[in-house]
Amino acid sequence: MSHHVIPAPAQFGSTGGRFALRPGTAIGYAAPAVAALVERFCSEVARRTGLRLAPQAGEAGPGEPAVRIELVAGGELGVLPAPLGISPAGGGAPDERHSLAIDAGEVVLRAVEPVGVARGLTTLVQLLAAAPDSRAGAAWLPGARILDAPRYAWRGLSIDLARAFFTLDEVRRVIDLLALYKLNVLHVHLTDDESWRLPIGWPGPGAPPGAACYRADDLRALVAYAADRYVTVVPEVDTPGHTSALVDMRPELNTGRNTAGYELPPGHLHPAVWLDPALPATFTVMEDVLAGVADIFPSLYLHIGGDEPRGMPHDLYAAYVRRVRDVVRTIGRRALGWQESARAGLGVDDIIQYWLTEFAAPASLPPEVRAQMDEELAMSRRDVRAAVAASVPVIVSPLTHCYLDVPYADPGQADRQGRTGLRVYSPMTVEESFGWDPAGVLGPGRAAQVAGVEAAIWAETITGFDDLSFLLLPRLPGVAHKAWSGGPPAAWAGHRDRLARHGRLWAQDGLTYFRASTVDWP
């Protein structure tokens, strides 16, 4: 049987028949730990179908159609494997295994931990909202047996908050989207050449009035909102490159040799600002910044950036990265860096994020730009070899499949499509972006080092939230599927059919999405 669940469950078997959710249907549970999840599920069902369900602590009355939620250990859930890679929560991964038995008389959701309940309820929301019944006063769930658990423990999205400012409500909408597709990491890129969004690091008492940055209390509230949805917020402070904004507001970090620019192509000047490790003030500032970030974000992992250190001598780059890693360790966190950070050497507790893979560049690119890309790709291949040799965990974010600012190639909405997406990349169809397997990204025989999967959205061409959601959808659910669903690689045809049903969910949520012509949208 076909179904409309994304990511596709590990096992989905049709049993025939269906269960009717009607006004007042009881959602029964015994464990207080799932009460808030049940309330949220009932709110979601009401918002999407108009049906008011009845949360009920304890058992439903005999013979009453109901949804029952049980926390259990072992049983059929015991056949599901543990997730691969590293957990964003640190230590052992939360247990997301769950099962659903949907029959005419009842629905039973079983899970080991509350997070598994959350994932199972998300599946029910998708089944209800993606395939609504035309009959008034009821919503129907197809009879099925579902057994599910994630492939990788780390499944995320990196969002560029430095090049485009999104309100807290808009970031919460992104978190809701992650939860809808069982993604569990929001990696926030908070600093870059264009801006410094952190409330710390500013000279004097703090950010001046009107500064386009987030307040510490607002970021803590965002972290709490995400945690309620089993999403970990991982902060990134991108240094030593991409630091024009920091050096502009902290001129004592300017040594004279670290603020050069480069032209690529000729006539197009780009900043090449980097933090100088030989300057004592550099680490006076960075120690305060990283300690302040750790105070706001409880995540075990702190992303140190480290990408594109253009214009910075290798020995200074390596010295800087090693020192920053030490600072991160002293504040009790674990450093994660873009793949370039491998050039500083790798220890047993280091993690890299691999992004710069082979990609098709437009034929119109100037030869100078193409030459720069070829040089950086050659260094990227060496970075990967270094990571493999050191046997360190690697979060995979291959540009060709996980960078959601690659332009769309499918015919669609010409106006927005024409101005969004970074044109240094050749456009790709939604089908092409779906055609990959995380286990193969590092090369043959290296699947064990893949520690997780993360999409990334960069904001050079984004002017508002509608542009953001347009670039995220429909590709983000495809990345979520690759990160969650194991087994043989899914065929595009099946994923395409599921995507078509999800357009209804996005419309309900007021999300602008790319209506690729290859998908039969409602």
Residue pairs with C-beta under 8 A, 6 or more apart in sequence:
1 12
1 13
1 14
1 142
1 144
2 494
2 497
3 9
3 12
3 127
3 142
3 144
3 498
4 126
4 127
4 130
4 131
4 498
4 501
4 502
5 12
5 123
5 126
5 127
5 146
5 498
6 126
6 181
6 477
6 480
6 481
6 495
6 498
6 499
6 502
7 181
7 182
7 477
7 480
7 481
7 483
7 484
7 485
8 481
8 485
8 490
8 494
8 495
8 498
9 123
9 146
9 147
9 148
9 485
10 80
10 147
10 148
10 149
10 485
10 486
10 487
11 145
11 146
11 147
11 148
12 144
12 145
12 146
13 144
13 145
13 146
14 142
14 143
14 144
15 102
15 103
15 143
15 144
15 145
16 143
17 103
17 104
17 143
18 102
18 104
18 140
18 141
18 142
18 143
19 65
19 102
19 103
19 104
19 105
19 106
19 107
19 140
19 141
19 143
20 65
20 138
20 139
20 140
21 45
21 49
21 51
21 53
21 67
21 128
21 138
21 139
21 140
21 141
22 51
22 65
22 137
22 138
23 51
23 52
23 53
23 137
24 52
24 53
24 54
25 51
25 53
25 54
25 65
25 66
25 67
26 53
26 54
26 56
26 60
26 61
26 64
26 66
26 67
27 38
27 41
27 42
27 53
27 54
27 55
27 56
27 66
27 67
27 69
28 56
28 57
28 58
28 59
28 60
28 66
28 67
28 68
28 69
29 35
29 38
29 55
29 56
29 57
29 58
29 68
29 69
29 70
30 57
30 58
30 59
30 69
30 70
30 71
31 69
31 71
31 114
32 57
33 71
33 114
34 69
34 71
34 114
34 117
35 55
35 57
36 228
37 114
37 117
37 118
37 121
38 55
38 69
38 121
39 55
40 121
41 53
41 121
41 124
41 125
42 52
42 53
42 54
42 55
44 125
45 51
45 53
45 125
45 128
45 139
46 52
46 53
47 508
48 125
48 128
48 129
48 505
48 508
49 128
49 129
49 132
49 139
51 137
51 138
51 139
53 67
56 66
59 68
60 66
60 68
65 105
65 106
66 106
66 107
67 106
67 107
67 108
67 109
67 124
68 106
68 107
68 108
68 109
69 109
69 111
69 117
70 108
70 109
70 110
70 111
71 110
71 111
71 112
71 113
71 114
71 117
72 110
72 111
72 112
73 112
75 110
76 99
76 110
76 147
77 97
77 98
77 99
77 110
77 111
77 112
77 147
77 149
79 147
80 97
80 147
80 148
80 149
81 149
81 486
82 93
83 93
83 96
83 149
83 150
83 151
83 152
83 153
84 151
84 152
84 153
84 450
84 451
85 152
85 153
85 154
85 393
85 450
85 451
85 452
86 153
86 154
86 351
86 393
86 451
86 452
87 93
87 94
87 153
87 154
88 153
88 154
88 156
88 184
88 185
88 232
88 234
88 299
88 300
88 301
88 452
89 232
89 300
90 300
90 301
90 334
93 153
94 113
94 115
94 230
95 111
95 112
95 113
95 115
95 116
96 111
96 113
96 115
96 116
96 119
96 149
96 150
96 182
97 111
97 112
97 116
97 148
97 149
98 109
98 110
98 111
98 112
98 116
98 117
98 119
98 120
98 148
98 149
99 109
99 110
99 111
99 120
99 145
99 146
99 147
99 148
100 107
100 108
100 109
100 120
100 123
100 124
100 144
100 145
100 146
100 148
101 107
101 108
101 144
101 145
101 146
102 141
102 142
102 143
102 144
102 145
102 146
103 143
104 143
107 124
107 141
109 117
109 120
109 121
109 124
111 117
111 119
111 120
115 230
118 179
118 229
118 230
119 148
119 182
120 146
120 148
122 179
122 180
122 182
123 146
123 148
124 141
125 180
126 180
126 502
126 505
127 141
127 142
128 139
128 141
129 504
129 505
129 508
130 498
130 501
130 502
130 504
130 505
131 140
131 142
131 501
132 139
132 504
133 139
133 140
150 182
150 483
150 484
151 438
151 483
151 484
151 485
151 486
152 438
152 450
152 451
152 452
152 453
152 483
152 484
153 452
154 184
154 185
154 395
154 451
154 452
154 453
154 454
154 483
155 182
155 183
155 184
155 185
155 452
155 453
155 454
155 480
155 483
155 484
156 178
156 183
156 184
156 185
156 186
156 187
156 234
156 395
156 452
156 453
156 454
156 455
157 174
157 178
157 183
157 185
157 186
157 187
157 454
157 455
157 456
157 457
157 472
157 476
157 479
158 187
158 188
158 189
158 236
158 397
158 454
158 455
158 456
158 457
159 166
159 171
159 174
159 186
159 187
159 188
159 189
159 457
160 189
160 192
160 456
160 457
160 458
160 459
160 462
161 171
161 188
161 189
161 190
161 197
161 214
161 459
162 189
162 190
162 191
162 192
162 194
162 195
162 196
162 197
162 238
162 245
162 459
163 192
163 194
163 195
163 458
163 459
163 460
163 462
164 459
164 462
164 463
164 464
164 468
165 195
165 197
165 212
166 174
166 465
166 468
168 214
168 218
168 221
168 222
170 465
170 468
171 186
171 222
172 222
172 225
173 465
173 509
173 511
174 186
174 468
174 472
175 186
175 222
175 225
175 226
175 229
175 231
176 229
176 509
177 469
177 472
177 476
177 509
177 511
178 184
178 185
178 186
178 229
178 231
179 229
179 230
179 231
180 505
181 476
181 477
181 480
182 480
182 484
183 231
183 476
183 480
183 483
184 230
184 231
184 232
185 231
185 232
185 233
185 234
185 452
185 454
186 226
186 231
186 232
186 233
186 234
187 234
187 236
187 303
187 454
187 456
188 233
188 234
188 235
188 236
189 236
189 238
190 196
190 197
190 198
190 214
190 235
190 236
190 237
191 197
191 198
191 236
191 237
191 238
191 239
191 242
191 243
191 245
191 246
191 305
192 238
192 242
192 245
193 242
193 243
193 244
193 245
193 271
193 273
194 244
194 245
195 212
195 213
195 245
196 202
196 213
196 245
196 246
196 249
197 212
197 213
197 214
198 213
198 214
198 237
198 289
198 292
198 293
199 206
199 207
199 213
199 214
199 215
199 216
199 219
199 292
199 296
200 206
200 216
200 288
200 289
200 292
200 293
200 296
201 246
201 249
201 250
201 285
201 288
201 289
201 292
202 208
202 211
202 213
202 249
203 249
203 250
207 213
214 222
216 292
216 295
216 296
219 296
219 297
220 296
222 233
223 233
223 296
223 297
223 298
226 232
226 233
232 299
233 297
233 299
234 297
234 299
234 301
234 302
234 303
234 336
235 293
235 296
235 297
235 299
235 302
235 303
236 303
236 304
236 305
237 289
237 290
237 293
237 302
237 303
237 304
237 305
238 303
238 304
238 305
238 306
238 307
239 246
239 274
239 275
239 286
239 304
239 305
239 306
239 320
239 324
240 274
240 275
240 277
240 306
240 309
240 312
240 317
240 320
240 321
240 324
241 272
241 273
241 274
241 305
241 306
241 307
241 308
241 309
241 310
241 312
242 273
242 305
242 307
242 308
243 253
243 273
243 274
243 275
244 271
244 273
246 253
246 275
246 285
247 253
247 254
247 258
247 259
247 273
247 275
250 281
250 285
252 281
253 275
253 276
253 279
253 281
253 282
253 285
255 276
255 278
255 279
257 276
258 273
258 274
258 275
258 276
258 312
259 271
259 272
259 273
260 272
260 311
261 269
261 270
261 271
261 272
262 269
262 270
262 272
262 310
262 311
263 269
263 270
264 270
264 368
264 369
264 372
265 366
265 368
265 369
266 366
266 368
270 310
272 310
272 311
272 312
274 309
274 311
274 312
274 316
274 317
274 320
275 282
275 286
275 320
276 282
276 316
277 283
277 316
277 319
277 320
277 323
278 316
282 320
283 323
283 327
286 324
286 327
287 327
290 302
290 324
290 327
290 328
290 331
291 331
293 302
294 302
294 331
294 332
294 333
299 333
300 333
300 334
301 333
301 334
301 335
301 336
301 351
302 328
302 331
302 333
302 334
302 335
302 336
303 335
303 336
303 337
303 353
304 321
304 324
304 325
304 328
304 335
304 336
304 337
304 341
305 337
305 338
306 321
306 337
306 338
306 340
306 341
306 344
307 338
307 339
307 340
307 355
308 340
308 376
309 317
309 340
312 320
314 343
317 343
317 344
318 343
318 344
318 345
319 344
320 344
321 337
321 341
321 343
321 344
322 344
322 345
324 335
325 335
325 337
325 344
325 347
325 350
328 334
328 335
329 335
329 349
334 349
334 351
335 349
335 350
335 351
336 351
336 352
336 353
336 395
337 350
337 351
337 352
337 353
338 352
338 353
338 355
339 352
339 353
339 354
339 355
339 356
339 380
339 383
339 384
339 387
340 379
340 383
341 350
341 352
342 352
342 383
342 384
342 386
342 387
342 390
343 379
343 383
343 386
346 352
346 386
346 387
346 390
346 392
347 390
347 392
348 392
350 390
350 392
351 392
351 393
351 394
351 395
351 451
352 383
352 387
352 392
352 393
352 394
352 395
353 394
353 395
353 396
353 397
353 454
354 383
354 384
354 387
354 394
354 395
354 396
354 397
354 398
354 441
354 442
355 397
355 398
355 399
355 402
355 403
355 456
356 376
356 377
356 380
356 383
356 399
357 380
357 398
357 399
357 400
357 441
358 377
358 400
359 399
359 400
359 425
359 426
360 400
360 425
360 426
361 369
361 370
361 373
361 424
361 425
361 426
362 423
362 424
362 425
362 426
365 373
365 424
369 424
373 424
384 394
384 442
384 443
387 394
387 442
387 449
388 442
388 443
388 446
388 449
391 449
392 449
393 449
393 451
393 452
394 442
394 449
394 450
394 451
395 451
395 452
395 453
395 454
396 402
396 438
396 441
396 442
396 450
396 452
396 453
396 454
397 403
397 453
397 454
397 455
397 456
398 436
398 441
399 406
399 425
400 406
400 428
400 433
400 436
401 433
401 434
401 435
401 436
401 479
401 482
402 453
402 454
402 455
402 456
402 479
403 425
403 455
403 456
403 457
403 458
404 455
404 456
404 457
404 471
404 472
404 475
404 476
404 479
405 420
405 421
405 422
405 425
405 456
405 457
405 458
405 459
405 460
405 461
405 462
405 471
406 421
406 422
406 425
406 427
406 428
406 433
407 417
407 420
407 421
407 422
407 423
407 425
407 426
407 427
407 428
408 417
408 421
408 427
408 428
408 429
408 430
408 514
408 516
409 426
409 427
409 428
409 429
409 432
410 429
410 430
410 514
410 516
410 517
410 518
411 516
411 517
412 514
412 515
412 516
412 517
413 470
413 514
413 515
416 466
416 467
416 470
416 512
417 514
419 461
420 461
420 462
420 467
420 470
420 471
421 427
421 461
421 471
422 458
422 460
422 461
429 516
429 518
430 474
430 475
430 478
430 499
430 514
430 516
430 518
430 519
431 492
431 496
431 518
433 475
433 478
434 475
434 478
434 481
434 482
434 492
434 495
435 492
436 482
437 482
437 489
438 450
438 453
438 482
438 483
439 447
439 450
440 447
441 450
442 449
442 450
452 483
453 479
453 482
453 483
455 475
455 476
455 479
457 468
457 471
457 472
459 468
461 467
462 468
462 471
466 512
467 512
469 506
469 511
469 512
469 513
470 512
470 513
470 514
471 514
472 513
473 506
473 511
473 512
473 513
473 514
474 499
474 502
474 503
474 513
474 514
474 516
474 519
477 499
477 502
478 495
478 499
481 490
481 495
496 518
496 519
496 520
497 520
499 519
500 519
500 520
500 521
500 522
501 522
503 513
503 515
503 519
503 521
503 522
504 522
506 513
515 521
